């Protein structure tokens, strides 16, 4: 082997060794990225029997067991052409563009707090019916929820 070939081979070997060593330093392996991603679980969904013929509310809990925050950005339903994300603070209800789902935390939609407003109902659901809600998040895949219609006075056990 000539001196030039030996030098080229040595440089190539060092470059490969350096690349291998550096790849081990990366903290963003696919497994690490997956662990950091939001992992959402929706539970406790229900819709109280609407008192008004054209408006309903919906409640549920979204738990994020992942390592990254997410946001509930949109909800649609076949029951209503318009669904808003609302918060209640200081006895004032306000529509917002999104609701936070913190990493390692929970988003609660419940009476007197965050909730959905289903507006201009196509039909007034009865107790025992099921309302389908399609949840869209900033990061996570969409989630479809089946919410049973409960009596208007229903209060979930917490």
N, C-alpha and C positions, 0 to 999 in steps of 0.2 A: 504494500500500500504506500502510495506516495505521501509526502509530508502534507500536501494540500488536501488530499482526500481524508487523511487522518484528522486534520484540523476541522474540516467541514463536518465530519462525523461527530467529533467531540462537541462542536457548537450545537449541532442538531440534538444530541443527547442531552445537553444542558438545557436547551429550550424546552424539550419534552418534560424533563424533570421539573423545571420551574413551572410549567403550565399545570402539571399534575399537582404540585404543592399548592399553587394558588387556587385551584378549583376546590381544594379541601377547605379553604378559608371562607368560601362563600356561605353566608347565612341564609340564602334564599333558595334552598333546595325545594323541589316540588312538594315533598312531605312537610317542610316547614311552612311553605306558603299555604298549604291546605289547612294546617293546624291554626294558622293565623286568620284564615277566612271566617266570616260569620257563619255560624251554624244555628239556624232558626227553628224553633218549635212553637207551633200555635196551638193553644188549648183553651178550653172553657168558653167557646164561642156561643153566643145566643142573641136573639132579637126579641125584646119584649113585644107583646101584642100591641100594635100601634093604637093609640087612643084616637089620633086624627086619621082621617082616611087617606091623606096624601104624604105623610111623613112618618118615618120609623128611625129608631136608633139601633146600633149594633155594638156589642162589646165582646172582647176576647183578650187574651194575654199572649204576647210574643216573647219567648225566652231566647236569648242569644248566648249559646255556650261557647262560641268562638272567640278568637282573640282580636277581632276587628269590629268597630262600630258599623252599624248599618242604619238605614232610614226607611220607614214605610212612606212611600211617595204617592201611591195611588191605589184606590179601591174601586172596582166596578161590580155591578150586580145586575142580573136579569130582572130583578124586581123593580129597580129604579134607574132612570136614565142619568141621574146625578147623585154621586156619593161624595160627601165632603169629610175631611179630617178636621175634627174640632177639638179644642181644648177649652177647659173652664178654669178660670183663675179670678179670684176676687168676685165671685158670683157673676162673672161676665163670660159668655161663650164667644169664641173667636175661631174662625176658619183659618187653618194653616196649610202650607204647601207640603209639609212632611212632619213625621213624628220620629224622634230618635229611638233606636234600638241599640243600647250601649253594649259593648263587648263585655261578656260575663254578667250581663244585667238583663232587665226585663222591662218591656213596655206594657203597661196596664191600660186597657180601655175599660172604663167602668163608670157607673152612675156618679155624677158630680165631678167627673174629671175628663180625661181624654175619651173620645168616643167617635163613632161614625154617625153621620146623618144621611139617611137615604131619603132623597127628595123626589116628589112627583111620582109616588108609587103607581105602578101599572095595575096593581091589585092589592087589596088589603089582606095580608096573610092571617090565618087563624092559628090558634094554639095547636101545636102538633105539626104544623107545616115546617118545611125546611127552606131556608134562604141560602143561596149560594153566593159567596163573596170571593172575588178574585183579587188577591193582594199582590201589589207590585212593590219591590224594594229597590233601593239605589244600587245595591251590589248583588244580593242573593237572587236566586231563581224565583219566579212567581210561585205563589202558594194559593191553592183553592181550598176554601173552608166551607163546610156545611154547618150552618148555624140553625139550631132548632128554635122555633117560635115558642116562647114561654108566656105565661100570664103577665099582664102589664105590671103586676105588683111583685114579680119574681125577684128575689135577691139571692145570688149565689153564696154558698157557704165558703168562707175564707178562713 
